[in-house]
Amino acid sequence: MAHKVVDKIAKISGVNEKTNNNNNRNKNNNSNGKNGNRNSNGGNRKNNTPKHTDKPIRIIPLGGLNEIGKNLTVFEYEDDALILDCGMAFPDDDMLGVDIVIPDITYLHKIADRIRGIVLTHGHEDHIGALPYVLKEFSVPVYGTRLTLGILKNKLKEHGILNQVKLNTINAGDKVKLGAFTAEFIHTNHSIADAVAIALHTPTGIILHTGDFKIDSTPIDSDMIDLARFGELGKEGVLALLSDSTNADRPGVTFSEKSIGKTFDNLFEKGEQNKQRIIVATFASNVHRVQQIINSAVKYNRKVAVSGRSMENVISAAIELEYMHVPENTLIGLDEINKYPKEQLVVITTGSQGESMAALTRMAFTSHKKINIEPNDLVIISASPIPGNEKSVANVVNELLKQGAEVIYEKQADVHVSGHACQEELKMILSLVKPKYFIPVHGEYRHLCKHKGLAVHTGIDPKNIFVMDLGNVLELSRSSAKIVGSVPSGKVLVDGLGVGDVGNIVLRDRKHLAEDGIIIVVMTIEKESGECVSGPDIISRGFVYVRESEDLMEEIKKQTTSVVENCLSGRSFDWTTLKTRVKNDVGNYLYVKTKRRPMILPIIMEV
């Protein structure tokens, strides 16, 4: 399957095989959603919204605050509602067995008939990852840039709903009318191409959401963030600014993505001198980073293989939409890597965060079907660990070193730059926009508080800054702003095909089983006589090794028999009481003996 995908990528990358639909990268797509209309002049920035009123706008974050991930914000004006981004998050360590986490969308069902559309800032998972689950429940148009929708299409196709969703491609500079809202898309820089900020023009005023961004003066695509438009909006008057807080605790400015190119060239030159195969792990969605890796590979005459489904999908979409340019005959399939000397190979792979099933992790633990780490391999991890993933990344690095590879990661070389703005850039946006109200978003609580401090430093009244919680309802007008209540919010856990069927009780039981194991007590009781005719048999899993704890198993049997005899002696009992007594008495006995509390599961059959 992977070989087929790479063949498709290689075919798309051919100079003479591009489709007619993608010859003009800036060609407007004029398809309209059922509830929204595109301005015929997409680049026209004339504001066609009604004159300002003092009717309130409601801002309701359902994700992305006090956390990293699952960004989703609802904006409401009278009978119209708009959703900005719809992302997922990775599960915490204590969410055993959970695949992903998505926002609680209970509130969206209450306003379903008022939702005019979903607008997207960019194609990262924490901004689009929940869309397949949400779009199964709501039939609303989606608006995003070409690469964002290109990545989203692959996700919707996997879920079997691509043909059911109305996707509308926009370009930076376009405006889309969605009920009372006119959404204006403004070009920004981030660690993925085609990122935009979104200005919502409303009868009450302008609400500006930066999306994830940084100010890159030498971006890979040669298009710098549209600071001029931010300044123009500031002069027009911005009622409220919602701004990315991820790096609010980092002083200075974020380095340009282009600075990574020189580092790759130096490492590839070293790899050539030492005749090393090079394996580079990075975020699949970082198209600019992947482009620079390919540029260095071409410069040093190396073939490029791709490992990891998400990496294959993103590269395929980026090449097809002309956001990446790969010379012909550069890409090869994983099945072909044995045909070339190791010093002529580069493998671009997923797994920069130490994910258990990602390709790099499987390579490190020798479970990858096609690639084994070998001595003298040069492995470059071109990413910084997301908070909480540090231990997983360290484990992968340790295993790679044990296999004899040379490993380069963030602390050893400049192989990664952030896609988020640092303090000086955040202050520049605040100074340009000059919002009346400010809401820091996209970050943990410490990031939001730090961003609030930066806003105060630029002259914003602390009373006009709102560090919000998920579900808070912020009501804004031209004369006042206040939190007026809350709506249902939180986390919905996705486990396999189950969405929301794993809750706190299930997680508690999984944690209990993981920490202390389980003891199953099986016995059969004759209904008429009340006698125990079989058992008790004791089954232990994850508690103790039975063959080395036979004495303890016998004591558990005796304890269980004693409890059952006491309950049955009066010939007046109920099954619930009997099971409860077995659980409590056996559990207390085991705690005294072992200081552990395994889950006790009595199975009592009646004959």
ZIRAFEN-V372491 format. One record per backbone hydrogen bond with DSSP energy under -0.5 kcal/mol. NH is the residue of the N-H (numbers start at 1). CO is the residue of the C=O. E is the energy in kcal/mol with one decimal. If there is no record, write none. Layout:
nh->(NH	NH)
co->(CO	CO)
e->(E	E)
This chain:
nh->(5	6	7	8	9	10	11	12	13	14	17	22	23	25	27	30	37	39	42	44	48	53	57	58	59	60	61	62	63	64	66	67	69	70	71	72	73	74	75	76	77	80	81	82	83	84	85	85	86	87	88	89	91	95	96	98	99	100	101	102	103	104	105	109	109	110	110	111	112	114	115	115	116	116	118	119	120	127	128	129	130	131	131	133	134	135	136	137	138	140	142	143	144	149	150	151	152	153	154	155	156	157	158	159	160	161	162	164	165	165	167	168	169	170	173	174	176	177	178	178	179	181	182	183	183	184	184	185	186	186	188	189	195	196	197	198	199	200	200	201	201	202	202	206	207	208	208	209	209	210	210	214	216	217	219	222	224	226	227	230	231	232	233	234	235	236	237	238	239	239	240	241	242	243	243	244	245	245	247	248	250	251	258	259	260	261	262	263	264	265	266	267	268	269	270	271	272	273	274	275	276	278	279	280	281	282	286	287	290	291	292	293	294	295	296	297	298	299	300	301	302	303	304	305	306	307	312	313	314	315	316	317	318	319	320	321	322	323	324	330	332	336	337	339	340	344	345	346	347	348	348	349	349	350	354	358	360	362	363	364	365	366	367	368	373	376	377	378	379	379	380	380	381	381	382	382	383	389	393	394	395	396	397	398	399	400	401	402	403	404	405	406	407	408	409	410	412	413	415	421	423	424	425	426	427	428	429	430	431	432	433	434	436	437	438	439	441	442	443	443	447	448	449	450	451	452	453	454	455	456	457	458	459	460	464	465	466	467	468	471	472	473	474	474	475	475	476	476	477	482	484	484	485	487	492	493	494	495	495	498	500	500	502	503	507	508	509	510	511	512	513	514	515	516	517	517	518	519	520	521	521	522	522	523	524	525	526	530	533	533	534	536	537	539	539	541	546	548	549	553	554	555	556	557	558	559	560	561	562	563	564	565	566	567	568	569	571	578	579	580	581	582	583	584	585	586	587	588	589	590	591	592	593	594	595	595	596	599	601	601	602	603	604	605	605	607)
co->(1	2	3	4	5	6	7	8	9	11	14	19	20	23	24	28	177	175	40	41	46	203	476	76	474	74	472	72	72	69	443	443	67	88	126	63	84	60	82	58	80	77	114	75	117	73	83	119	127	71	125	101	99	92	94	95	494	494	89	492	87	490	103	105	106	106	107	107	109	111	111	112	81	114	141	83	143	124	124	125	86	86	128	130	130	131	132	134	134	138	166	118	168	145	146	147	148	149	150	151	152	153	154	155	157	156	156	161	161	162	165	142	167	144	185	171	183	37	176	181	35	178	201	176	181	182	199	174	184	197	195	214	192	121	186	209	184	198	207	182	199	200	205	237	200	206	240	198	207	208	242	189	214	215	216	219	222	187	225	226	227	228	229	230	231	232	233	433	206	237	206	437	208	241	439	211	441	442	421	245	247	249	218	256	257	258	258	259	260	261	262	263	264	265	266	267	268	269	270	272	271	345	378	347	380	349	283	285	286	287	288	289	290	291	292	293	294	295	296	298	297	344	330	346	332	348	308	309	310	311	312	313	314	315	316	317	319	318	318	327	304	333	334	336	337	341	342	303	278	305	346	280	347	307	351	355	350	358	359	360	361	363	362	362	363	404	374	277	377	406	279	378	379	408	281	380	381	386	389	390	391	392	393	394	395	396	397	398	399	401	400	377	405	379	407	383	409	409	413	213	250	252	252	422	423	424	425	426	427	428	429	430	238	239	464	241	243	64	64	67	444	444	445	446	447	448	449	450	451	452	453	454	456	455	461	462	438	465	466	61	469	485	59	472	473	482	57	474	480	475	473	482	473	471	102	502	100	493	498	495	493	498	493	501	503	504	505	506	507	508	509	510	511	512	512	513	541	599	539	519	601	520	537	603	534	605	531	526	524	531	524	522	522	520	537	518	544	545	546	549	550	551	552	553	554	555	556	557	558	559	560	561	562	563	564	565	568	574	575	576	577	578	579	580	581	582	583	584	585	586	587	588	589	590	590	591	590	517	519	599	600	521	602	523	603	525)
e->(-2.0	-2.5	-2.4	-2.1	-2.4	-3.0	-2.2	-2.5	-2.2	-1.2	-1.4	-1.4	-1.2	-0.6	-1.7	-0.6	-2.4	-2.1	-1.0	-1.9	-0.7	-2.7	-3.0	-2.6	-2.7	-3.0	-0.5	-2.8	-1.2	-0.7	-1.5	-1.2	-0.6	-2.3	-2.1	-1.0	-1.7	-2.6	-2.8	-2.5	-2.7	-2.4	-2.4	-2.6	-2.2	-2.8	-0.6	-2.6	-3.2	-2.2	-1.8	-2.6	-0.5	-1.8	-1.4	-1.8	-2.4	-1.4	-2.6	-2.7	-0.6	-1.4	-0.6	-1.1	-0.7	-0.8	-0.8	-0.9	-0.8	-2.2	-0.7	-0.9	-3.1	-0.5	-2.3	-2.7	-2.3	-2.1	-1.5	-2.5	-1.5	-0.8	-1.6	-0.7	-2.1	-3.3	-0.6	-1.6	-1.5	-1.1	-2.6	-2.8	-1.9	-2.6	-2.1	-2.4	-2.1	-2.5	-1.0	-1.2	-2.7	-2.4	-1.9	-1.4	-1.2	-2.4	-0.7	-1.4	-0.6	-1.1	-0.9	-2.8	-0.5	-2.1	-3.7	-2.4	-2.2	-3.8	-0.6	-3.7	-0.5	-2.1	-1.7	-2.8	-0.5	-0.6	-2.9	-2.3	-0.5	-2.8	-2.1	-0.8	-0.5	-2.4	-3.0	-2.8	-2.6	-0.6	-3.7	-2.8	-0.8	-0.6	-1.4	-0.6	-2.5	-0.5	-2.7	-2.9	-0.5	-0.5	-2.5	-1.8	-0.9	-0.7	-0.7	-1.2	-0.7	-2.4	-2.3	-1.5	-2.5	-2.3	-2.5	-2.0	-1.9	-2.1	-2.1	-0.5	-1.4	-0.6	-1.7	-2.0	-3.1	-0.5	-1.1	-0.6	-1.6	-0.9	-0.6	-2.0	-2.1	-0.6	-0.5	-1.3	-1.7	-1.0	-0.6	-0.9	-2.3	-2.2	-2.2	-2.3	-2.9	-2.2	-2.0	-2.5	-2.0	-2.1	-2.1	-0.8	-2.8	-1.7	-2.9	-3.0	-3.0	-1.7	-1.4	-2.2	-2.3	-2.4	-1.8	-1.9	-2.5	-2.5	-2.1	-2.2	-2.7	-2.2	-1.7	-1.6	-3.0	-3.3	-2.7	-2.8	-0.5	-2.6	-2.4	-2.6	-2.3	-2.4	-2.3	-2.3	-2.9	-2.5	-2.2	-2.1	-1.3	-3.1	-1.3	-1.3	-2.6	-1.8	-1.1	-2.1	-1.3	-2.1	-1.6	-2.0	-2.4	-2.8	-0.5	-2.8	-0.5	-1.1	-1.7	-1.2	-1.7	-2.0	-2.2	-2.6	-2.1	-1.5	-3.2	-1.2	-0.7	-1.6	-2.0	-3.0	-0.6	-3.3	-3.2	-0.5	-0.5	-3.0	-2.8	-0.9	-1.4	-3.0	-2.4	-2.3	-2.2	-1.8	-2.5	-2.5	-2.1	-2.5	-2.3	-2.0	-1.4	-1.6	-2.0	-3.2	-0.5	-3.2	-0.5	-0.5	-2.2	-1.3	-2.2	-2.0	-2.7	-2.1	-0.7	-2.4	-2.5	-1.6	-2.1	-2.2	-2.3	-2.3	-2.7	-2.2	-1.9	-2.0	-2.4	-3.0	-2.5	-0.9	-1.2	-0.6	-0.6	-2.2	-2.5	-2.0	-2.3	-2.0	-1.9	-1.7	-2.2	-2.3	-2.0	-1.2	-1.6	-2.1	-2.5	-1.5	-2.4	-0.6	-0.9	-3.3	-1.9	-2.3	-2.5	-0.7	-0.6	-3.0	-3.4	-0.6	-2.8	-1.9	-2.4	-0.6	-0.6	-1.9	-2.8	-0.5	-2.6	-0.6	-2.4	-2.1	-2.8	-0.6	-0.5	-0.6	-2.5	-2.5	-2.2	-2.5	-2.6	-2.4	-2.8	-2.5	-2.2	-2.7	-0.6	-1.4	-3.1	-3.2	-3.2	-0.5	-1.8	-0.6	-2.8	-2.2	-2.5	-3.0	-2.9	-2.2	-1.8	-0.8	-1.4	-0.6	-3.1	-2.6	-0.5	-2.5	-0.7	-1.4	-1.8	-2.1	-2.3	-2.1	-2.1	-2.0	-2.4	-2.5	-2.5	-2.8	-2.4	-1.9	-2.5	-2.6	-2.0	-2.0	-2.5	-1.4	-1.5	-2.0	-2.5	-2.3	-2.6	-2.2	-2.5	-2.7	-2.9	-2.2	-1.9	-2.6	-2.2	-2.5	-1.9	-2.0	-2.0	-3.0	-0.5	-2.1	-0.6	-2.6	-2.9	-0.6	-0.6	-3.8	-0.5	-2.7	-0.6	-2.2)
